């Protein structure tokens, strides 16, 4: 059968087969029960009619009235289900009878005067005819077991119900088969998607590796291009420093010596600034945020800005009286303003005006309050293409050897690291305006500490006399320079070249008031490991660490050690040592 083939092709479920079997069994059982119930009802009705006939013909048999008995028998023909009827007397002689076409008179039976029997699709009924307790004869009926129309309608109804049940089961089975196929297809699709996703992730990882390798190669190429500019700048600085030192040895004029010393110091500061730019670009220079009063701080930079520019460039400061404080690195802010001023100077070869202004910018739609500084010049301006690349590292429009391309990228990095943003607006021939916006802080700026004048270092030496330091520095030249500064500050010190030597020295003589150590040193233990070991062995001995790398600086501050960033001067060293000793004594 076609539907069987379809069921097989759809993998007819076991549950559907069981349901169909149960339905068929239930239908057959219902049919059997209905048949039995119908037989019982038919037997009851036919028995009642036979009893009625026996009762009716009792008088006729008593008076041997055959005509009356025939009338009663003929009356039974009204029931179409009665096929034949007969009345016999007590001697089993036929008194009255009728039979439909094709039927015969019910035969005489000598036994069982009270009988109800189904046989050959017929119902045979025998009832005794009695009057006053005396048997007069028997009445016999032959009745259809079930009328054809009734039998057909009953079978048709049952078949219809069974057919509907089978159809429902078949539809459910086909639907379940389709659902199972859809689930398998969905599972296959999901597996394909997982494989595709894994492949995509693998491709993304490989792409990231390729991009990282490309960025590294580009960075190495950029560093190669940068070498000429850095070498040029450092050669100039070394020239200034070496010539100044030589001239210091050849003159005794105090004013000339002071001028030469100032030049050497300025060259060293410029070298340190260039190093800070390189370290900031390499993200190895940590920011030291402090609360700044921008108005007073920028007013104090006026002289430095004017000295960094030419005499034909006018410096104008336009700062709001109630300018909000910000929290940023003092040195990096100064360096950012100087970088912008130097770029403005180069953009104004015929002179012009540099305007530094500041204003408060309240936050909108729940945004933070900000303080915005603008540095505007009246120079040549930039094209849109140049303005779009102005913050890229190593990008410069200057000639080789006259610019490193790090200045504006350093400014961008400082502003972003401080939680702010920077933008540029420029048009060719109309000048350039840089806008730096830094978040406002609720903290109050600290007042500058009063400057103490020391004559020949006597007060400074008296204040620090008796303090004994352990200096840990692997570089001999740096150790010598730091030793001279410690001597000038009045500290007694012992120098060792490694963390292992420092621990040996502390084991022999633990009576040091402070350990001053570099962080990056050769050997199995660096400066941070030494500081942790000193803290474990000698909890009361303070440790001051120094480094120029942000990774080491972050590790030191994370362990709650005081840090002095390199490069540093004698004043910074004095303050750091004094603060470390004060913290230990507190």
N, C-alpha and C positions, 0 to 999 in steps of 0.2 A: 504494500500500500504506500502511496506517496507520502502521507503524513508520518508513517513509520520511518521512512527513509529520512525525512526531514528531522524527526526526533533523534535518529541515530547520528545524523550529521551534526546536530547541535548538542550531542552528548547529553541526552535526556537524563536529568538528575535522578539519583536514587530516591530522593524524597518525593519527586513527582510520580515515579513508578509506584511507590508504596501508596501514595494518595489515590492514584487511579485504581489500584487493586482494592483498596478499602472501599472506594466508592462503588465499584462493581459488586463486591460482596454485599455491601449494604443494600444496593438496589435489588439483588436477587433475594436477599432475606426479606426485604419489604414486600416483594412480589409474592413470595411463598406465604408470608403471614396474611397478606391481603386475600390470597386465594383461599386459605383455610377459613378466614373470617367470612368470606363470601359464601363458601360451602355451608358453613354453620347457619348463616342467615337464610340461605336458600332452603336448607333442610328444615329449618324452623317454620318458614312460611309454607312450604309444601306440606309439612306435617299438620299444620293448622288447617290447611284446606282439606286434607284427607280426613282429619277428625270431624270437620264440618260436614263432609259428604257422608261419613259413616253415621253421624247423628241424624242427618236428614233422611237417609233411606231406611232407618231402623223401623219406622212405622210401616213403610211399604213392604218390607220383608216380613213383618209380623202378620200382615193381612194378605200377603202374597200378591201385592199389587205391582205387577211388572211395569205398567204404564207410568205410574208415579215414580218408580225407581229410575225408569229411563229419563223422565223429565229432570230428575235431580242430576243424573249423570251428564245429560246434555248441557245443563247450566254450567258445568265445570269448563266447557269449551271457551267460555268468555276469557279465561286466562290463557294467553297465547303460549305460555311456557309449558302448559300441560299438553303432552303429546298423546296420551291415551289414558282411559279410565275404565274401570269395570267393577261391578258389584256381584258377589257370589253369595249364594245362600249357605246354610250350615252344612249342606251336603256337597258344597263346592260346585254347584251348578250355576252357570252364568245367568244372571237375572237381567242385567242391563250393562251396556258398554258403548264406547265410541273410540275411534282411533283416527288420527290425522293421516294424510296421505303419506304413504311410505312406512307407516308404523303398524304394529300388530297389537292385538288385545293382550294386556298383561297376562301371562300364564298363571295357572292355578298352582298354588303352593300349599302343601299339606302341613307344613311346619311354620313356626314363628309367625303367629298372626299379627305381631306388632314389630314391623321391620322398617328401617331407613337405611338404604344402601346405595352407594355411588358405584356405577359400573358402566364402562364403555361410554363415558361422557353423558350418562343418564343417571337420574335419581329415581330409585324404585322405593315406593312407600306402600306399606301394608298396614291397615288399621282394622281392628275388629269392630263388627256392628253388633251392639248389645242393647238390650232393653230389659230393665228390671233385673239386671244381673245375669240374664240368659243370653248366650251367644246365638245370634241369628244368622251370621255370615261374616264376610270381609269386604272391605272397600280397598281398591287398588288404584294407584296413580303412577304414571311414568312422566317425569318432568325433566326439562332441559337443565343440565348442571349449571350452565352460565349462558345467558343470551348472547348471541354473536355480536351485536352492537356494543353491548356492555363490555364484553371481553376485548373487543377491538379498541374501544376507547381507553380501557384500563391499560392494555399493553402499549398503546400509542403514548399515553401519558407517561408511563414508566420509561419508555424508550426516549421520550423527549427529555425527561429529567436526567436520565443517564447520559444522553448525548450532550446536554448542556454542561453537565459535570465534567465529562471527558474533554469537551472543548475548553473549558476554563483551565483544567489541568494542563492541557497541551499548550495553551497560550502562555500560562505561567512558566512552563518548562522552556518554551522557546525564548521568552523574555529573560529568564535566568541564564540561558545559554548565551544570549546576546550580551547580557550584563557581564558575564564571565569573560567573554571575548573582549569586551570593551575594557574591563579591568586589566586583562593581560596586555592589551595594546597600551593602556595608560601606564602600566608598570614598565613596559618596554620603552615607552617614550620618556618616562622619568629616569630610567637607567641611562638612556641616551643623553638626556639633559645633564645628569650628574657627570657622565664621561666628558661631555662638552665643557661643563663648568671646570672640571679638573684640568682639562687641556688648556682652557682659557687662563686659569690661574697660573699654570706652568708657563704659558706664554708671557703672562704679565711679569712673572718673576724673572724670566729670561730677559724680557724687555727692560725691566728695572736694572738688571745687572749690566745690560748693554749701555743703557743711559748713564749709569754711574761710571762705567769705564769711559764713555765719551766725555762726561763732565770732567773726569780726572785728567784725561788727555788734553781737553781744552784748557783746564787750569794749568797744567804743566806748560802748555804752549804759551798761555798768557804770562806765566811767571818768567818764561824765557824772554818774552818781549819786554817784561818789566825790568829785567836785569840792567839794561842800559841806563834807564832813568834812575834806578836806585844807586847804581855805581857812580853815576854823575853826581847825585846829591851827596852821597857819603864822601866822595873824593873832595868835594868843596868843603864839607864840614871838617874832614881830617886836615885839609890844607889850612883852614883857619886855626884849628886847635894846635897843630904842630908849629906853624909859623909864630903863633902867639906865645907858645911856651919858649921857643928859641929866643924871641925878642925879649921876653921877661928876664932871661939870663944875661942879656946884653945891655940892659938899662937899669939905672938906679933912680930915675925920675919917678916920684910917687904918683903923679898924675898919669904919666904914660903907663906905669905898671897897672894902675887901676883900670885904665881904658883897655889895655891888653887883656887883663884878667876878665873884664866884662865881656870882651869879644870871645874869649875861649869858653866862658860859661854859656854865652848865647849859642855858640856852635854846638856845645854838648846838649843844651836843651832842645835845639832843633833836631839833633840826631835822636834824642829820646822821643820827641814828638813823631818823627818818621817811623821809629820802631813801634810806637803805640798804634799808628795807623796800620802797619803791617800785621800786628798782633790782633787788632780789632777786626781786620779783614779775615784773618785766619780763625777768628772766634776763639782766641786764646788769651784775651785780655778782659778780666772781670770788671764789671761796673760797680762803683761804690757810690750808691745813692745817698744823697743828703738833702735836707730841706734848704731851698735857696730863695732868697729875696731877689727876684730877677732885676728889679729896678736898680737897687744899690749895686748888685753884682755887675750888671752890664755897664753902669756908670763908671765902675772901677776899671772896666776894660777899655775905656775910651782912649787912654794914653797908648795902650798896647795896639789897639786898632789903628790909631793914627801913625804909629811907628811902622806898622806892617804895610802901610800904603804910601803912595808918593805924596809930595807936597801939593800937587795939582788936583788932588782928590779931597773933597770936603766930606767929613764925617758928621752926620746929623743923627742925634738920638731923640726919639719921640716916644717916650714911655709914659703910660698912664700912672697917675699918682698912686692909686690903690691897686696896683697890679698884684694879683693873687700869687701866693707862693707855690712852688712846684718841688717835686722830689726827683732829683737827677744827679748824675755824676758831674761834679764841678769842673774837673779837668776836661772831660769829654765835651761839655757844653762850650767851654772856652775854645777848644780845638775846632768844634763845629762852626762857631762864629768866625774864627780866624780863617778856616777853609773857605767859607762863603765870601769873606772879605777879600782874600787873595784872588779868588776866581773873578770877583767884581773888578778888582784892580786890573787884571789881565784883559778884561772886556772893555776897559776904558783907557786905551793907550794915549788919548789926547786929554785925559782928565775928566772930571765929572763929579757926581755926588753919590755917596753911599748913605742910605737912610736905614737905620735900625729902629723899628717901632714895635710896640707891644700893646696888647689890649686883652681884656677879659671877654671870654665867649661862653655865656651860660648854656647849659645843656638843653636840648630840645627833645620833646617826647620821651622824657625820662633818661636821656643820655647824660653822661658826666660833664661837669664843668671843665673848661679847658682854658689855657693861657696860650695865646698865639703870638709868636714873634715873626716879623717880616723883615727880610733883608733885601732891599731894592737898590738897583743901580741904574744909571743912565747910560749904560754902555751899548754895545753893538747888538745885543740880543741874540737869540738862537732861532733856528728853523724848527719846525714841528718835529722833524726826524731827529735832530740832535736833542731836543727837549725830551723826547720819549725815551732816550737812552742815557740821559745824563747821570742817573744813579747806578748804572751798571759798573761793576768792578773792572778796572783797567781801561775803561773807555775814556779817551781824551782826544781833544782836537788840537792839542799843543804839539809842537815838534818833539822828535825823539830827544830825550835827555833833558826836557824842560817840564816834564810832568809825568807822574806815575799813574794817574787815573784812579787813585785810591781816595782822594779827598772827599768827593761828594758821596761815594759809596760808604765811606766811614760815617759821614753825617747821617745818611739814611739809616745805617745800622744802629747808630746811637739813638736816634729818635724812636725807631721801632722798638728797640730794647727797653726804652723808657716808657713804653705804653702809649706813645703818641703817633702822629703821622706827619708827613711832609709832602708838599706839593710845589710845583714850579709853574710859573706863567711867564711866557716870553714871546716876543715878536721881533723879527729882524728890524734893527734900527730903532727900536723903542725901549730897549733895556730889558732887564730880567728881575723877577720878584720871586724869592723863595719864602714860603710860609711854613713855619715849624709850630705845631700845636702839641703841647704837653698837658697831661691831666693835672687838674688842680689837686692840691693836698690840703687836708685839714690840720696838718701839723704846723707848729710855729717854728720859724727859722731861729737857730741858735745865734746868740750874739757872739761876735768875734772875741776871742780871748785877748786880754791886754798884752801888748808887746813889752817884754822885759828887756831892757838894755843891759848887756853884760860887758864889763870892761875887761878885755884880755881874757875872757873866759873864766874869771876868778869865781864869780857867783855860781856859774854852771858847774865848775869843778868842785867847789865846796859842797854843793848840794848833792853830788853823786860820789863823793869820796867814800871809799870803803866798800862800794858795790863791786862784786866780783862776778864776771861773766865767763861762760864757756862758749866760744865761737866755733861753729862747725861749718866749714866752707872748703870745698875741694879745689876751687880755683885759686892759685897762689896770688895772682894779681888782684882779684876781687878781695881776697882775705887781707892783703896788704892795705888796700884802700879803706876797707871797713875798719881795720885795726887802727889806722891813723885817725879816723873819725871817732872811734871809741876813746882813744887817748885824748883827743881834743875835748871830748865830753867829760873826761875825768873818770872813766870806767877802767878798772883793771880787768884784763881778759887773758884767757889761755885759748890758743887756737889748735884745733885738730882737723884732719882732712876727711873723715868718714864717720858714719854712725857707729861702726864697730869701735873705732878709737875713742869716740865720745863716751860710750858705755864703759870701756875700760878705765877711762879717766874718772868717771863718776864712781866706779867701784873703788878706786884708790882714794879719791878725795871727793866726797859728796857735798862739800861745803861751798857750793856755788850758789849765788843768789838768783841766777837766771841762765837759761840755755837759749842761745840765739843761733838758729840753724837754717841753712838753705834746705829746700824741699827736694830738689832734683839733684841726686848725687849717685855716683857709681857704687856698686856693691849690692849685696842682698837686701839691705835695709835702706829705705830712703828717709827723708826728713820727717815725714808723717809717722812712719813706723818708729823712728827714734823718739818722737814726741809722745807717742802712746806708751812706749816702754818707760820713758822717764816718769810719766804720770802714774804708771803702775808701781815703779820702784820708789819714787820720791814724790809723793802726792803734793807736797808743799812747795816744790820747786817749779816756778812758772817757766813756760816755753814760749818763745816768740819765733814764728816761722816767716820765711821770706821766699818769694818766687815771682816769676813773670808769666806763668802759664795758668790759664783759667781752670783746667782740669784739676791741677794740684791745689789751686786756691779754693775751688769748691769743696774738695775733700777736706781741706784744713778747716774751713768754716763749718762744714758739716760735723766735724768732731769738736767744735767749740774751742779751737785754738785761735789766738790772735794772729793776724797775718799782716805783714808789711810788703806791699807790692814793689817789685823792681821795675825800673830803676828808682832809687830814692836818694834824697839829699841828707845832709847832716841834721837839719831841723826835723824832717820826717822821722829819722832814726831816733832822735832824742825824744820826740813825743811818743813814739811807739814803745820804746823801752820804759819810759816813765809810766805810761798807762798800764803796761804789763805788770810792772812792780807794784803799782797801786792796786790793781785788781787782786794780786796775790796777798797783799797786806790787808785787804778789806775783809 
